[in-house]
Amino acid sequence: MLGRRKRNRYKFTEKKQSKRGIAALVVAILIEIVYIVFLNAAFRGDGNLSMYYGSAGILMLGISLADFGFAIRSLFDEESFMTFPRLAVFFSLIAVISWGGTYAAGFII
């Protein structure tokens, strides 16, 4: 009995990848790409961008907040793996911090 090997090493499950988590992760990555593009445009323009960039930035802050809520909601999917929802929460939180920090810095500076 002691030297006997396990035959069934595979554990079959009904779990699937979370579609909400994948969607939230993709949106969070796109939001961060837009943030980098806006940041690059702001540095190239010496901080003198039009008000349309500012309104688009506020819109992106709202989208990042909504995506963060969507990512949190994807954590509660039953019968799904948690890899993508956790990554989505992490990247969504980074997006909220970056857009919110930029918005808050606009009031301070």
DSSP file (Angstrom, degrees, kcal/mol; ACC not computed):
  #  RESIDUE AA STRUCTURE BP1 BP2  ACC     N-H-->O    O-->H-N    N-H-->O    O-->H-N    TCO  KAPPA ALPHA  PHI   PSI    X-CA   Y-CA   Z-CA
    1    1 A M    >         0   0    0      0, 0.0     3,-0.7     0, 0.0     0, 0.0   0.000 360.0 360.0 360.0 -33.8    0.0    0.0    0.0
    2    2 A L  T 3   +     0   0    0      1,-0.2     0, 0.0     3,-0.0     0, 0.0   0.875 360.0  44.4 -71.9 -35.9    2.8    2.5    0.7
    3    3 A G  T 3  S+     0   0    0      2,-0.1     2,-0.3     0, 0.0    -1,-0.2   0.386  86.7 118.4 -88.5   4.1    4.5    2.1   -2.6
    4    4 A R    <   -     0   0    0     -3,-0.7     2,-0.2     1,-0.1     0, 0.0  -0.531  57.3-138.7 -77.8 133.4    1.3    2.3   -4.6
    5    5 A R        -     0   0    0     -2,-0.3     2,-0.3     1,-0.1    -2,-0.1  -0.588  19.7-108.9 -90.9 152.8    1.0    5.2   -7.1
    6    6 A K        -     0   0    0     -2,-0.2     3,-0.2     1,-0.2    -1,-0.1  -0.630  25.5-168.3 -76.2 134.2   -2.1    7.2   -7.6
    7    7 A R  S    S+     0   0    0     -2,-0.3     2,-1.4     1,-0.2     3,-0.2   0.839  74.6  62.9 -89.9 -38.8   -3.7    6.5  -11.0
    8    8 A N        +     0   0    0      1,-0.2    -1,-0.2     3,-0.0    -2,-0.0  -0.669  53.2 149.2 -93.8  86.7   -6.2    9.3  -11.1
    9    9 A R        +     0   0    0     -2,-1.4     2,-0.4    -3,-0.2    -1,-0.2   0.655  51.1  84.0 -89.0 -17.4   -4.0   12.4  -11.1
   10   10 A Y        -     0   0    0     -3,-0.2     2,-0.6     1,-0.0    -3,-0.0  -0.684  63.8-155.0 -91.4 138.2   -6.5   14.4  -13.1
   11   11 A K        -     0   0    0     -2,-0.4     2,-0.3     2,-0.0    -2,-0.0  -0.940  11.7-151.9-113.1 112.1   -9.4   16.2  -11.5
   12   12 A F        +     0   0    0     -2,-0.6     2,-0.3     2,-0.0    -2,-0.0  -0.643  21.3 175.2 -85.6 139.0  -12.2   16.8  -13.9
   13   13 A T        -     0   0    0     -2,-0.3    -2,-0.0     2,-0.1     0, 0.0  -0.909  40.6-133.2-140.1 163.9  -14.4   19.7  -13.2
   14   14 A E        +     0   0    0     -2,-0.3     2,-0.1     2,-0.1    -2,-0.0   0.304  65.8 124.8 -99.2   6.5  -17.3   21.6  -14.7
   15   15 A K        -     0   0    0     65,-0.1     2,-0.3     1,-0.0    65,-0.2  -0.352  38.5-171.7 -70.3 148.4  -15.7   25.0  -14.1
   16   16 A K  B     -a   80   0A   0     63,-1.4    65,-2.1    -2,-0.1     2,-0.3  -0.819  34.4 -82.2-129.9 170.4  -15.2   27.3  -17.1
   17   17 A Q        -     0   0    0     -2,-0.3     2,-0.5    63,-0.2    65,-0.1  -0.569  51.5-108.7 -74.8 140.5  -13.4   30.6  -17.7
   18   18 A S     >  -     0   0    0     63,-0.5     4,-2.1    -2,-0.3     5,-0.2  -0.576  23.9-163.0 -74.1 116.8  -15.5   33.6  -16.5
   19   19 A K  H  > S+     0   0    0     -2,-0.5     4,-2.3     2,-0.2     5,-0.2   0.867  92.9  52.0 -68.7 -35.6  -16.7   35.5  -19.6
   20   20 A R  H  > S+     0   0    0      2,-0.2     4,-2.6     1,-0.2    -1,-0.2   0.907 109.4  50.1 -64.7 -40.8  -17.4   38.5  -17.4
   21   21 A G  H  > S+     0   0    0     53,-0.2     4,-2.1     2,-0.2    -2,-0.2   0.897 111.3  47.6 -65.0 -41.1  -13.9   38.4  -16.0
   22   22 A I  H  X S+     0   0    0     -4,-2.1     4,-2.4     2,-0.2    -1,-0.2   0.921 113.3  48.4 -65.5 -43.7  -12.4   38.2  -19.5
   23   23 A A  H  X S+     0   0    0     -4,-2.3     4,-2.3     1,-0.2    -2,-0.2   0.917 112.3  48.3 -63.4 -43.5  -14.5   41.1  -20.7
   24   24 A A  H  X S+     0   0    0     -4,-2.6     4,-2.2     1,-0.2    -1,-0.2   0.867 111.5  50.9 -65.1 -36.2  -13.6   43.2  -17.7
   25   25 A L  H  X S+     0   0    0     -4,-2.1     4,-2.2     2,-0.2    -2,-0.2   0.914 110.4  48.3 -67.3 -43.1   -9.9   42.5  -18.1
   26   26 A V  H  X S+     0   0    0     -4,-2.4     4,-2.3     1,-0.2    -2,-0.2   0.921 113.1  47.8 -63.7 -43.7  -10.0   43.4  -21.8
   27   27 A V  H  X S+     0   0    0     -4,-2.3     4,-2.4     1,-0.2    -1,-0.2   0.902 110.8  51.6 -64.7 -40.3  -11.8   46.7  -21.0
   28   28 A A  H  X S+     0   0    0     -4,-2.2     4,-1.9     2,-0.2    -1,-0.2   0.894 110.3  48.4 -64.3 -39.6   -9.4   47.5  -18.2
   29   29 A I  H  X S+     0   0    0     -4,-2.2     4,-2.0     2,-0.2    -1,-0.2   0.902 111.5  50.0 -67.8 -39.5   -6.4   47.0  -20.5
   30   30 A L  H  X S+     0   0    0     -4,-2.3     4,-2.3     2,-0.2    -2,-0.2   0.888 108.6  53.1 -64.0 -38.6   -8.0   49.2  -23.2
   31   31 A I  H  X S+     0   0    0     -4,-2.4     4,-2.0     1,-0.2    -1,-0.2   0.899 109.4  48.7 -62.8 -40.5   -8.6   51.9  -20.6
   32   32 A E  H  X S+     0   0    0     -4,-1.9     4,-2.2     2,-0.2    -1,-0.2   0.865 108.9  52.8 -68.8 -35.4   -5.0   51.8  -19.5
   33   33 A I  H  X S+     0   0    0     -4,-2.0     4,-2.2     2,-0.2    -2,-0.2   0.920 110.0  48.4 -64.2 -42.5   -3.8   52.0  -23.2
   34   34 A V  H  X S+     0   0    0     -4,-2.3     4,-2.7     1,-0.2    -2,-0.2   0.880 109.3  54.2 -64.1 -37.2   -6.1   55.1  -23.6
   35   35 A Y  H  X S+     0   0    0     -4,-2.0     4,-2.6     2,-0.2    -2,-0.2   0.916 108.5  48.0 -61.9 -43.5   -4.6   56.5  -20.4
   36   36 A I  H  X S+     0   0    0     -4,-2.2     4,-2.3     2,-0.2    -2,-0.2   0.898 112.0  49.9 -65.3 -40.1   -1.0   56.1  -21.8
   37   37 A V  H  X S+     0   0    0     -4,-2.2     4,-2.3     2,-0.2    -2,-0.2   0.927 113.0  46.2 -63.8 -44.7   -2.0   57.7  -25.1
   38   38 A F  H  X S+     0   0    0     -4,-2.7     4,-2.4     2,-0.2    -2,-0.2   0.897 112.2  50.8 -64.5 -40.4   -3.6   60.7  -23.3
   39   39 A L  H  X S+     0   0    0     -4,-2.6     4,-2.1     2,-0.2    -1,-0.2   0.902 110.6  49.2 -64.5 -41.0   -0.6   61.0  -21.0
   40   40 A N  H  X S+     0   0    0     -4,-2.3     4,-2.3     2,-0.2    -2,-0.2   0.913 111.3  49.3 -63.5 -43.5    1.7   61.0  -24.0
   41   41 A A  H  X S+     0   0    0     -4,-2.3     4,-1.9     1,-0.2    -2,-0.2   0.876 109.9  52.2 -63.9 -37.3   -0.4   63.7  -25.7
   42   42 A A  H  <>S+     0   0    0     -4,-2.4     5,-3.0     2,-0.2     6,-0.3   0.897 111.1  46.1 -67.2 -39.9   -0.4   65.8  -22.6
   43   43 A F  H ><5S+     0   0    0     -4,-2.1     3,-1.0     3,-0.2    -2,-0.2   0.886 112.7  49.9 -70.0 -37.5    3.4   65.7  -22.3
   44   44 A R  H 3<5S+     0   0    0     -4,-2.3    -2,-0.2     1,-0.2    -1,-0.2   0.840 113.6  46.3 -69.2 -31.6    3.8   66.5  -26.0
   45   45 A G  T ><5S-     0   0    0     -4,-1.9     3,-1.8    -5,-0.2    -1,-0.2   0.278 112.3-118.8 -92.7  12.2    1.4   69.4  -25.8
   46   46 A D  T < 5S-     0   0    0     -3,-1.0    -3,-0.2     1,-0.3    -4,-0.1   0.803  71.0 -58.0  54.9  33.0    3.1   70.7  -22.6
   47   47 A G  T 3 <S+     0   0    0     -5,-3.0     2,-0.8    -6,-0.2    -1,-0.3   0.521 111.2 119.1  80.0   6.0   -0.2   70.3  -20.7
   48   48 A N    <   +     0   0    0     -3,-1.8     2,-0.2    -6,-0.3    -1,-0.1  -0.583  34.3 146.9-105.5  69.7   -2.1   72.5  -23.0
   49   49 A L        -     0   0    0     -2,-0.8    -7,-0.0     1,-0.1     5,-0.0  -0.614  50.7 -97.0 -98.2 163.4   -4.8   70.2  -24.5
   50   50 A S    >>  -     0   0    0     -2,-0.2     4,-1.0     1,-0.1     3,-0.9  -0.224  34.7-104.9 -74.9 169.0   -8.3   71.2  -25.4
   51   51 A M  H 3> S+     0   0    0      1,-0.2     4,-2.4     2,-0.2     5,-0.2   0.681 115.5  71.2 -69.3 -16.3  -11.2   70.8  -23.2
   52   52 A Y  H 3> S+     0   0    0      2,-0.2     4,-2.1     1,-0.2    -1,-0.2   0.865  96.0  51.4 -68.1 -35.0  -12.3   67.8  -25.3
   53   53 A Y  H <> S+     0   0    0     -3,-0.9     4,-2.1     2,-0.2    -1,-0.2   0.892 109.8  50.8 -65.7 -38.6   -9.5   65.8  -23.9
   54   54 A G  H  X S+     0   0    0     -4,-1.0     4,-2.0     2,-0.2    -2,-0.2   0.909 110.9  46.7 -65.4 -42.4  -10.6   66.7  -20.4
   55   55 A S  H  X S+     0   0    0     -4,-2.4     4,-2.0     1,-0.2    -1,-0.2   0.871 112.0  51.2 -69.2 -34.5  -14.2   65.7  -21.0
   56   56 A A  H  X S+     0   0    0     -4,-2.1     4,-2.2     2,-0.2    -1,-0.2   0.864 108.5  53.3 -67.0 -34.4  -12.9   62.4  -22.6
   57   57 A G  H  X S+     0   0    0     -4,-2.1     4,-1.9     2,-0.2    -2,-0.2   0.886 108.0  49.0 -65.7 -39.8  -10.8   61.9  -19.5
   58   58 A I  H  X S+     0   0    0     -4,-2.0     4,-2.1     2,-0.2    -2,-0.2   0.891 110.7  51.4 -66.1 -38.7  -13.8   62.3  -17.2
   59   59 A L  H  X S+     0   0    0     -4,-2.0     4,-2.3     1,-0.2    -2,-0.2   0.907 109.2  50.1 -62.7 -41.7  -15.7   59.9  -19.4
   60   60 A M  H  X S+     0   0    0     -4,-2.2     4,-2.5     2,-0.2    -2,-0.2   0.838 106.9  55.2 -67.3 -32.2  -12.8   57.4  -19.1
   61   61 A L  H  X S+     0   0    0     -4,-1.9     4,-2.0     2,-0.2    -1,-0.2   0.927 109.7  46.9 -63.7 -43.7  -12.9   57.8  -15.3
   62   62 A G  H  X S+     0   0    0     -4,-2.1     4,-2.3     2,-0.2    -2,-0.2   0.898 112.4  49.4 -64.1 -40.2  -16.6   56.9  -15.3
   63   63 A I  H  X S+     0   0    0     -4,-2.3     4,-2.6     1,-0.2    -1,-0.2   0.891 109.8  51.3 -66.2 -38.3  -15.9   53.9  -17.6
   64   64 A S  H  X S+     0   0    0     -4,-2.5     4,-2.0     2,-0.2    32,-0.2   0.875 109.7  49.8 -67.8 -35.4  -13.1   52.7  -15.4
   65   65 A L  H  X S+     0   0    0     -4,-2.0     4,-2.0     2,-0.2    -2,-0.2   0.911 112.4  47.5 -65.8 -41.7  -15.3   53.0  -12.3
   66   66 A A  H  X S+     0   0    0     -4,-2.3     4,-2.2     1,-0.2    -2,-0.2   0.895 111.5  50.9 -65.5 -39.2  -18.0   51.0  -14.1
   67   67 A D  H  X S+     0   0    0     -4,-2.6     4,-2.6     2,-0.2    -1,-0.2   0.871 106.8  54.3 -66.5 -36.2  -15.5   48.4  -15.2
   68   68 A F  H  X S+     0   0    0     -4,-2.0     4,-2.3     2,-0.2    -1,-0.2   0.921 109.8  47.2 -63.1 -42.6  -14.2   48.1  -11.6
   69   69 A G  H  X S+     0   0    0     -4,-2.0     4,-2.2     2,-0.2    -2,-0.2   0.896 112.0  50.5 -63.4 -39.6  -17.8   47.3  -10.5
   70   70 A F  H  X S+     0   0    0     -4,-2.2     4,-1.5     2,-0.2    -2,-0.2   0.877 110.3  49.9 -65.2 -38.1  -18.1   44.8  -13.4
   71   71 A A  H  X S+     0   0    0     -4,-2.6     4,-0.7     2,-0.2    18,-0.2   0.892 110.0  49.9 -68.2 -39.9  -14.9   43.2  -12.4
   72   72 A I  H >< S+     0   0    0     -4,-2.3     3,-0.9     1,-0.2     4,-0.4   0.908 109.8  52.0 -62.6 -41.1  -16.0   42.9   -8.7
   73   73 A R  H >< S+     0   0    0     -4,-2.2     3,-1.2     1,-0.2    -1,-0.2   0.832 101.8  60.1 -64.9 -31.8  -19.2   41.4   -9.9
   74   74 A S  H >< S+     0   0    0     -4,-1.5     3,-1.3     1,-0.2    -1,-0.2   0.716  91.5  69.6 -70.8 -18.7  -17.3   38.8  -12.0
   75   75 A L  T << S+     0   0    0     -3,-0.9    -1,-0.2    -4,-0.7    -2,-0.2   0.760  94.0  57.0 -66.4 -23.0  -15.7   37.5   -8.8
   76   76 A F  T <  S+     0   0    0     -3,-1.2     2,-0.3    -4,-0.4    -1,-0.2   0.256  73.8 126.9 -96.5  12.8  -19.0   36.1   -7.7
   77   77 A D    X   -     0   0    0     -3,-1.3     3,-0.6     4,-0.1     2,-0.2  -0.554  56.8-134.2 -68.7 128.3  -19.6   33.9  -10.7
   78   78 A E  T 3  S+     0   0    0     -2,-0.3     3,-0.1     1,-0.2    -2,-0.1  -0.540  80.9  17.1 -80.7 150.8  -20.3   30.4   -9.6
   79   79 A E  T 3  S+     0   0    0      1,-0.2   -63,-1.4    -2,-0.2     2,-0.3   0.875  99.9 112.5  57.3  44.3  -18.5   27.5  -11.3
   80   80 A S  B <  S-a   16   0A   0     -3,-0.6   -63,-0.2   -65,-0.2    -1,-0.2  -0.990  71.5-104.4-141.9 152.2  -15.8   29.5  -12.9
   81   81 A F        -     0   0    0    -65,-2.1   -63,-0.5    -2,-0.3     3,-0.2  -0.430  24.3-141.2 -71.9 151.2  -12.1   29.9  -12.5
   82   82 A M  S  > S+     0   0    0      1,-0.2     4,-1.8     2,-0.1     5,-0.2   0.343  75.9  94.4 -99.8   6.4  -10.9   33.0  -10.6
   83   83 A T  H  > S+     0   0    0      2,-0.2     4,-2.2     1,-0.2     5,-0.2   0.970  90.2  39.1 -64.5 -54.6   -7.8   33.8  -12.6
   84   84 A F  H  > S+     0   0    0      1,-0.2     4,-2.6     2,-0.2    -1,-0.2   0.895 114.9  52.0 -67.4 -41.0   -9.4   36.3  -15.0
   85   85 A P  H  > S+     0   0    0      0, 0.0     4,-2.2     0, 0.0    -1,-0.2   0.897 111.3  48.2 -62.1 -37.0  -11.7   38.0  -12.5
   86   86 A R  H  X S+     0   0    0     -4,-1.8     4,-2.2     2,-0.2    -2,-0.2   0.917 113.0  47.0 -68.3 -42.1   -8.8   38.6  -10.1
   87   87 A L  H  X S+     0   0    0     -4,-2.2     4,-2.8    -5,-0.2     5,-0.3   0.891 111.2  53.0 -63.5 -37.9   -6.7   40.0  -12.9
   88   88 A A  H  X S+     0   0    0     -4,-2.6     4,-2.4     1,-0.2     5,-0.2   0.904 108.7  48.7 -64.7 -41.4   -9.6   42.2  -14.0
   89   89 A V  H  X S+     0   0    0     -4,-2.2     4,-2.2   -18,-0.2    -1,-0.2   0.915 112.8  49.0 -63.8 -42.4  -10.0   43.6  -10.5
   90   90 A F  H  X S+     0   0    0     -4,-2.2     4,-2.1     2,-0.2    -2,-0.2   0.955 115.7  41.0 -62.8 -51.4   -6.3   44.3  -10.3
   91   91 A F  H  X S+     0   0    0     -4,-2.8     4,-2.1     1,-0.2    -1,-0.2   0.848 114.5  52.8 -69.3 -32.7   -6.1   46.1  -13.7
   92   92 A S  H  X S+     0   0    0     -4,-2.4     4,-2.5    -5,-0.3    -1,-0.2   0.891 108.8  50.0 -67.4 -38.5   -9.5   47.9  -13.1
   93   93 A L  H  X S+     0   0    0     -4,-2.2     4,-2.5    -5,-0.2    -2,-0.2   0.897 109.8  50.7 -66.0 -39.8   -8.2   49.2   -9.8
   94   94 A I  H  X S+     0   0    0     -4,-2.1     4,-2.5     2,-0.2    -2,-0.2   0.904 111.0  49.8 -61.9 -40.9   -5.0   50.4  -11.5
   95   95 A A  H  X S+     0   0    0     -4,-2.1     4,-2.7     2,-0.2     5,-0.3   0.913 111.3  47.8 -65.1 -43.1   -7.2   52.2  -14.1
   96   96 A V  H  X S+     0   0    0     -4,-2.5     4,-2.6   -32,-0.2     5,-0.3   0.909 113.6  47.9 -64.5 -41.8   -9.4   53.8  -11.5
   97   97 A I  H  X S+     0   0    0     -4,-2.5     4,-2.4     3,-0.2     5,-0.2   0.917 114.1  46.3 -66.1 -42.4   -6.3   55.0   -9.5
   98   98 A S  H  X S+     0   0    0     -4,-2.5     4,-1.9     2,-0.2    -2,-0.2   0.950 119.3  38.2 -68.3 -47.9   -4.6   56.4  -12.6
   99   99 A W  H  X S+     0   0    0     -4,-2.7     4,-2.2     2,-0.2    -2,-0.2   0.917 120.4  46.8 -68.7 -41.9   -7.6   58.2  -14.0
  100  100 A G  H  X S+     0   0    0     -4,-2.6     4,-2.7    -5,-0.3    -2,-0.2   0.880 111.7  51.0 -66.9 -37.8   -8.8   59.3  -10.6
  101  101 A G  H  X S+     0   0    0     -4,-2.4     4,-2.4    -5,-0.3    -1,-0.2   0.890 110.8  48.4 -66.0 -39.3   -5.3   60.4   -9.5
  102  102 A T  H  X S+     0   0    0     -4,-1.9     4,-1.3    -5,-0.2    -2,-0.2   0.905 112.7  48.6 -65.9 -40.9   -5.0   62.5  -12.7
  103  103 A Y  H  X S+     0   0    0     -4,-2.2     4,-0.7     1,-0.2     3,-0.2   0.919 113.7  46.2 -64.4 -43.9   -8.4   64.0  -12.1
  104  104 A A  H >X S+     0   0    0     -4,-2.7     4,-1.4     1,-0.2     3,-0.8   0.870 108.3  56.3 -67.4 -36.3   -7.5   64.8   -8.5
  105  105 A A  H 3X S+     0   0    0     -4,-2.4     4,-2.6     1,-0.2    -1,-0.2   0.789  97.9  63.7 -67.0 -25.8   -4.1   66.2   -9.5
  106  106 A G  H 3< S+     0   0    0     -4,-1.3    -1,-0.2    -3,-0.2    -2,-0.2   0.816 104.2  46.5 -65.8 -29.9   -5.9   68.6  -11.8
  107  107 A F  H << S+     0   0    0     -3,-0.8    -1,-0.2    -4,-0.7    -2,-0.2   0.829 114.9  46.2 -79.1 -32.3   -7.6   70.3   -8.8
  108  108 A I  H  <        0   0    0     -4,-1.4    -2,-0.2     1,-0.2    -3,-0.1   0.900 360.0 360.0 -77.2 -41.7   -4.4   70.5   -6.8
  109  109 A I     <        0   0    0     -4,-2.6    -1,-0.2    -5,-0.1    -2,-0.1   0.485 360.0 360.0 -79.2 360.0   -2.1   71.9   -9.5
